Amino acid sequence: MNQDLEKIEKKVTESSTWEKISHFLNRHVDFGEKISISILDILIVITVIVITTVILKVLLRIITRNLPEADKGKFNVVYGYFRWLIYLIILLITLHSVGVNVTAIFAASAALLIGVGLALQTLFQDIISGVFILIDQTVHVGDIIELDGKVGRVEEIKLRTTRAVTIDNKVLVIPNHLYLTNSLYNWTQNGTLTRESVSVGVAYGSDVQLVKTLLLQAANSHPDVIKMPEPAVLFTDFGDSALNFKLVFTLNDSFMATFPKSDIRFEIDRLFREHNITIPFPQRDIHIIENK
């Protein structure tokens, strides 16, 4: 008999404890007139946020495992910004799933979010482009790039801008979104060796074989010209006033190519003068008709 009473008392106690827990979990906290959330909903939200945090950390490790250490630090900064945006989206979706009316939250923040989004549109484009640059490694520090006709050596890649230095030591600050909207030429992605050229025209009647020999001599005499592959001369066209040639050669530093090309032009002019090769200027025949 006593055992039966103890079992009944235990069941009553357990039932009472569960009711208390259930009553506690279903207790609602009101935020204004239209937003109400229970303690159970809060626990669900916390659980979802913890799971989201774990997933984001795993994704961060997968994405950054092949990045250099310097770029990992930059990407972590971007991750820090976007992590809170993801948390906000997950929070609103979770609240909506557990039955919380989030319409009031959207209505209160819609106008603000639209205004902020429009104001920061270009900033977001730059940051997203910076993330793409870090991930796909299309541009590295030290690369020589050409964008919108401007050439510079990349000195620093930030999240919003890329800093490059031009040949005349001027700083070129490039917003990263231009990489997505413009054609980018990376001169050194395939290596530091680049093919350069110097064009020249000679007068009709000149010895073209001698011209070829002198052009090759001018290229081979410069210390910055790589011997392999060998320089070459192309007979490009019969121009209006000249026979046009192009001297093609290889340099190890295309960023400073202006100076070797200038030296080679000086040498070409000297050699042509020594061998009586004329560089013509444009000529036109004018016929004057007199009316009698």
C-alpha positions as CSV (number, residue, x, y, z in Angstrom):
1,M,0.0,0.0,0.0
2,N,2.8,2.4,0.9
3,Q,4.6,1.6,-2.3
4,D,1.5,2.4,-4.3
5,L,1.1,5.7,-2.6
6,E,4.8,6.5,-3.2
7,K,4.4,5.8,-6.9
8,I,1.3,7.9,-7.1
9,E,3.1,10.7,-5.3
10,K,6.1,10.4,-7.6
11,K,3.9,10.6,-10.7
12,V,2.1,13.6,-9.3
13,T,5.4,15.3,-8.5
14,E,6.8,14.5,-12.0
15,S,3.7,15.8,-13.6
16,S,3.8,18.9,-11.6
17,T,7.5,19.5,-12.4
18,W,6.8,19.0,-16.2
19,E,3.9,21.4,-16.0
20,K,6.1,24.0,-14.4
21,I,8.8,23.5,-17.0
22,S,6.2,23.6,-19.8
23,H,4.6,26.7,-18.3
24,F,8.0,28.4,-17.9
25,L,9.0,27.6,-21.5
26,N,5.7,28.9,-22.9
27,R,5.9,32.1,-21.0
28,H,5.8,35.0,-23.5
29,V,7.8,38.2,-23.4
30,D,6.1,41.1,-25.2
31,F,8.1,43.6,-27.2
32,G,5.5,46.2,-28.0
33,E,2.0,45.5,-29.0
34,K,2.6,43.2,-32.1
35,I,5.8,41.3,-31.2
36,S,5.6,38.5,-28.6
37,I,8.1,35.7,-28.1
38,S,8.2,32.7,-25.7
39,I,11.2,31.4,-23.8
40,L,11.1,28.2,-25.8
41,D,11.3,30.3,-29.0
42,I,14.4,32.1,-27.5
43,L,16.0,28.7,-26.8
44,I,15.3,27.6,-30.4
45,V,16.8,30.8,-31.8
46,I,19.9,30.4,-29.7
47,T,20.3,26.8,-30.9
48,V,20.0,27.9,-34.5
49,I,22.5,30.7,-34.0
50,V,25.0,28.2,-32.5
51,I,24.6,25.8,-35.4
52,T,24.9,28.7,-37.9
53,T,28.2,29.7,-36.2
54,V,29.6,26.3,-36.5
55,I,28.7,26.1,-40.2
56,L,30.2,29.5,-40.9
57,K,33.4,28.6,-39.2
58,V,33.7,25.4,-41.3
59,L,33.0,27.3,-44.5
60,L,35.6,29.9,-43.5
61,R,38.3,27.3,-43.1
62,I,37.4,25.6,-46.4
63,I,37.5,28.9,-48.3
64,T,40.7,30.3,-46.8
65,R,42.7,27.1,-46.6
66,N,44.5,27.9,-49.9
67,L,44.9,31.7,-49.3
68,P,48.2,33.3,-48.3
69,E,48.4,34.4,-44.7
70,A,48.2,38.1,-45.6
71,D,45.0,37.5,-47.6
72,K,43.5,35.4,-44.8
73,G,43.5,38.4,-42.5
74,K,41.8,40.5,-45.0
75,F,39.2,37.9,-45.8
76,N,38.5,37.4,-42.0
77,V,37.6,41.1,-41.9
78,V,35.0,40.7,-44.6
79,Y,33.8,37.5,-42.9
80,G,33.3,39.6,-39.7
81,Y,31.1,42.1,-41.6
82,F,28.9,39.6,-43.5
83,R,28.6,37.2,-40.5
84,W,26.3,39.6,-38.7
85,L,24.2,40.1,-41.9
86,I,23.8,36.3,-42.1
87,Y,22.9,36.1,-38.4
88,L,20.2,38.8,-38.9
89,I,18.7,36.9,-41.8
90,I,18.8,33.5,-39.9
91,L,17.3,35.2,-36.9
92,L,14.3,36.6,-38.8
93,I,13.7,33.4,-40.6
94,T,13.8,31.4,-37.4
95,L,11.4,33.8,-35.6
96,H,9.0,33.6,-38.5
97,S,9.3,29.8,-38.4
98,V,8.4,29.5,-34.7
99,G,5.3,31.7,-35.2
100,V,6.6,35.1,-34.2
101,N,5.1,38.0,-36.2
102,V,8.1,39.7,-37.8
103,T,6.1,41.8,-40.1
104,A,6.4,44.7,-37.7
105,I,10.1,44.4,-37.6
106,F,10.3,44.4,-41.4
107,A,7.9,47.4,-41.6
108,A,10.0,49.4,-39.1
109,S,13.3,48.7,-40.7
110,A,12.4,48.6,-44.4
111,A,12.8,52.3,-45.1
112,L,16.0,52.5,-43.2
113,L,17.5,49.4,-44.9
114,I,16.6,50.7,-48.3
115,G,18.2,54.1,-47.6
116,V,21.4,52.5,-46.2
117,G,21.5,50.0,-49.1
118,L,21.3,52.8,-51.8
119,A,23.9,54.9,-50.0
120,L,26.4,52.0,-49.6
121,Q,25.8,50.3,-52.9
122,T,29.2,51.2,-54.4
123,L,30.9,50.3,-51.1
124,F,29.3,46.9,-51.1
125,Q,30.3,46.4,-54.8
126,D,33.9,47.3,-53.9
127,I,34.0,44.9,-50.9
128,I,32.5,42.0,-52.8
129,S,34.9,42.6,-55.7
130,G,37.8,42.6,-53.2
131,V,36.6,39.2,-51.9
132,F,36.6,37.8,-55.4
133,I,40.1,39.1,-56.0
134,L,41.3,37.4,-52.8
135,I,39.6,34.1,-53.6
136,D,40.4,33.6,-57.3
137,Q,43.9,35.2,-57.1
138,T,43.6,37.1,-60.4
139,V,45.8,39.9,-59.1
140,H,48.7,39.7,-56.8
141,V,51.0,42.2,-55.1
142,G,53.8,43.0,-57.6
143,D,51.7,42.3,-60.7
144,I,51.7,44.9,-63.5
145,I,48.2,45.7,-64.5
146,E,46.5,47.9,-67.1
147,L,43.0,49.2,-66.5
148,D,41.3,52.0,-68.4
149,G,44.5,52.8,-70.2
150,K,46.4,53.3,-66.9
151,V,49.4,51.0,-66.1
152,G,50.7,50.4,-62.6
153,R,52.5,48.0,-60.4
154,V,50.2,46.6,-57.6
155,E,51.6,47.5,-54.2
156,E,48.6,46.7,-51.9
157,I,45.2,45.0,-52.3
158,K,42.7,46.1,-49.8
159,L,39.0,45.2,-49.4
160,R,37.7,48.3,-51.1
161,T,40.6,49.5,-53.3
162,T,43.8,48.3,-54.9
163,R,46.8,50.6,-54.6
164,A,49.2,50.7,-57.6
165,V,52.2,52.9,-58.5
166,T,52.6,54.2,-62.0
167,I,56.0,54.5,-63.8
168,D,56.2,58.1,-62.8
169,N,55.8,57.2,-59.1
170,K,52.2,58.4,-58.9
171,V,49.8,56.4,-56.7
172,L,46.9,54.9,-58.6
173,V,44.0,54.0,-56.3
174,I,41.6,51.6,-58.1
175,P,38.1,50.9,-56.7
176,N,37.8,47.1,-56.7
177,H,34.4,47.1,-58.5
178,L,36.1,48.3,-61.7
179,Y,37.6,44.7,-62.0
180,L,34.0,43.5,-62.5
181,T,32.9,46.2,-65.0
182,N,36.1,46.7,-67.0
183,S,38.6,44.6,-68.9
184,L,41.7,44.1,-66.8
185,Y,45.1,43.3,-68.4
186,N,47.6,41.6,-66.2
187,W,50.9,41.9,-67.9
188,T,52.8,39.6,-65.6
189,Q,50.3,36.8,-64.7
190,N,52.2,34.5,-67.0
191,G,55.6,35.6,-65.8
192,T,57.8,38.7,-65.7
193,L,59.0,38.3,-69.3
194,T,57.0,40.3,-71.9
195,R,57.3,41.0,-75.6
196,E,57.8,44.6,-76.5
197,S,58.2,46.4,-79.8
198,V,59.4,49.5,-81.5
199,S,58.0,50.6,-84.8
200,V,59.9,52.6,-87.5
201,G,59.4,53.6,-91.1
202,V,62.1,54.0,-93.8
203,A,62.0,55.7,-97.2
204,Y,60.9,53.8,-100.3
205,G,64.0,52.5,-102.1
206,S,65.9,51.6,-98.9
207,D,67.7,48.3,-98.6
208,V,65.2,46.4,-96.5
209,Q,67.7,43.6,-95.6
210,L,70.1,46.2,-94.3
211,V,67.2,47.8,-92.3
212,K,66.5,44.4,-90.8
213,T,70.2,43.9,-89.8
214,L,70.4,47.3,-88.2
215,L,67.2,46.9,-86.2
216,L,68.4,43.6,-84.8
217,Q,71.8,45.1,-84.0
218,A,70.1,47.9,-82.1
219,A,68.0,45.4,-80.1
220,N,70.9,43.0,-79.3
221,S,73.2,45.9,-78.2
222,H,70.9,46.8,-75.3
223,P,71.7,45.0,-72.0
224,D,68.1,44.7,-70.9
225,V,67.0,42.8,-74.0
226,I,66.7,39.0,-73.3
227,K,68.7,36.9,-75.8
228,M,66.2,34.1,-75.9
229,P,63.7,34.3,-77.5
230,E,65.7,36.2,-80.0
231,P,64.6,39.7,-81.3
232,A,62.7,39.7,-84.6
233,V,61.9,42.2,-87.3
234,L,58.5,42.3,-89.0
235,F,57.9,44.1,-92.3
236,T,54.4,45.3,-91.3
237,D,53.2,47.4,-94.3
238,F,53.8,49.5,-97.3
239,G,52.7,52.9,-95.9
240,D,51.7,56.0,-97.7
241,S,55.2,57.6,-97.2
242,A,57.3,54.8,-95.8
243,L,58.1,51.1,-95.5
244,N,56.9,50.2,-92.0
245,F,58.9,47.8,-89.8
246,K,58.4,46.5,-86.2
247,L,61.3,45.4,-84.0
248,V,60.1,42.8,-81.5
249,F,62.2,41.9,-78.4
250,T,61.8,40.5,-74.9
251,L,62.3,42.3,-71.6
252,N,62.4,41.1,-68.0
253,D,60.7,44.2,-66.6
254,S,57.9,45.5,-68.7
255,F,57.0,48.1,-66.1
256,M,60.3,50.0,-67.0
257,A,60.1,49.2,-70.7
258,T,59.8,52.9,-71.6
259,F,63.5,53.4,-70.9
260,P,64.9,50.5,-72.9
261,K,62.6,51.3,-75.8
262,S,63.8,54.9,-75.8
263,D,67.4,53.7,-75.8
264,I,66.8,51.4,-78.7
265,R,65.2,54.3,-80.7
266,F,68.3,56.4,-80.1
267,E,70.4,53.5,-81.3
268,I,68.3,53.0,-84.4
269,D,68.5,56.6,-85.3
270,R,72.3,56.5,-85.0
271,L,72.7,53.4,-87.0
272,F,70.4,54.7,-89.8
273,R,72.4,57.9,-90.0
274,E,75.6,56.0,-90.3
275,H,74.2,53.8,-93.1
276,N,72.3,56.6,-94.9
277,I,68.9,55.0,-94.2
278,T,66.3,57.8,-94.3
279,I,63.3,58.0,-91.9
280,P,60.8,59.9,-94.0
281,F,58.2,62.4,-92.9
282,P,54.7,62.4,-94.4
283,Q,54.6,63.9,-97.9
284,R,51.8,65.0,-100.1
285,D,51.8,66.1,-103.7
286,I,49.9,69.4,-104.3
287,H,48.7,70.1,-107.9
288,I,47.8,73.7,-108.6
289,I,45.4,74.2,-111.5
290,E,45.3,77.7,-113.0
291,N,42.1,78.8,-114.7
292,K,42.9,80.7,-117.9
